[in-house]
Amino acid sequence: DQQVKQNSPSLSVQEGRISILNCDYTNSMFDYFLWYKKYPAEGPTFLISISSIKDKNEDGRFTVFLNKSAKHLSLHIVPSQPGDSAVYFCAASAIQGAQKLVFGQGTRLTINP
Amino acid sequence: KAGVTQTPRYLIKTRGQQVTLSCSPISGHRSVSWYQQTPGQGLQFLFEYFSETQRNKGNFPGRFSGRQFSNSRSEMNVSTLELGDSALYLCASSLASRGRTGELFFGEGSRLTVL
């Protein structure tokens, strides 16, 4: 049972344009959501997070939007840069302070020059 | 500040053997979590340790075990290895303080191949 789903295995975007990565979840107990980026041969790196009490969180070029009614979140990267090419994982946790994250399958983002 | 260090980075075992993986968290981090990454299942939570106590456990068989030492270093052990245990095992540490839920810092992983 996939509680966190990233339905797009891959996404290709032109440099300078907006990249939008999507994530859906099924467990209504999730109250904290995170995005991680992973380069080959490296561990995932934390990007940005959002609590369920918010609907938007912004950090530089990265913005995460949360739609609780639709159980959907998205990561926007503007403008996209070649160094953003990586696999992006959406993750969720159900208990404040708990480190048990449920990850999506990941979306491979490729930024084309 | 040194990151999360995992050893060994690569190892090959045969079915039925056991393996021990080691993780040194970022200095000051008391929470250590372990995840298994496979192409088919993605990243799956194994367990989390905090102050030498297992605080959370994922849905893995008892062949998977772990422990944490007083210096926060952690080890995980897999006994009676199966082919399906071939995976990248990732360790992550965190401050586990209020307001920083889930901000995990991952190591580069230990890639286990079971033949």
Chai-1 contact restraints between the chains, C-beta under 6 A:
chainA,res_idxA,chainB,res_idxB,connection_type,confidence,min_distance_angstrom,max_distance_angstrom,comment,restraint_id
A,Y32,B,T101,contact,1.0,0.0,6.0,A-B,restraint_1
A,Y32,B,G102,contact,1.0,0.0,6.0,A-B,restraint_2
A,L34,B,G102,contact,1.0,0.0,6.0,A-B,restraint_3
A,E42,B,E108,contact,1.0,0.0,6.0,A-B,restraint_4
A,G43,B,L90,contact,1.0,0.0,6.0,A-B,restraint_5
A,G43,B,F106,contact,1.0,0.0,6.0,A-B,restraint_6
A,G43,B,G107,contact,1.0,0.0,6.0,A-B,restraint_7
A,G43,B,E108,contact,1.0,0.0,6.0,A-B,restraint_8
A,G43,B,G109,contact,1.0,0.0,6.0,A-B,restraint_9
A,P44,B,F106,contact,1.0,0.0,6.0,A-B,restraint_10
A,F46,B,E103,contact,1.0,0.0,6.0,A-B,restraint_11
A,S93,B,T101,contact,1.0,0.0,6.0,A-B,restraint_12
A,S93,B,G102,contact,1.0,0.0,6.0,A-B,restraint_13
A,Q96,B,T101,contact,1.0,0.0,6.0,A-B,restraint_14
A,G97,B,T101,contact,1.0,0.0,6.0,A-B,restraint_15
A,Q99,B,S31,contact,1.0,0.0,6.0,A-B,restraint_16
A,Q99,B,S33,contact,1.0,0.0,6.0,A-B,restraint_17
A,Q99,B,E48,contact,1.0,0.0,6.0,A-B,restraint_18
A,Q99,B,S94,contact,1.0,0.0,6.0,A-B,restraint_19
A,K100,B,F45,contact,1.0,0.0,6.0,A-B,restraint_20
A,K100,B,N56,contact,1.0,0.0,6.0,A-B,restraint_21
A,L101,B,G102,contact,1.0,0.0,6.0,A-B,restraint_22
A,F103,B,G42,contact,1.0,0.0,6.0,A-B,restraint_23
A,F103,B,L43,contact,1.0,0.0,6.0,A-B,restraint_24
A,Q105,B,G42,contact,1.0,0.0,6.0,A-B,restraint_25
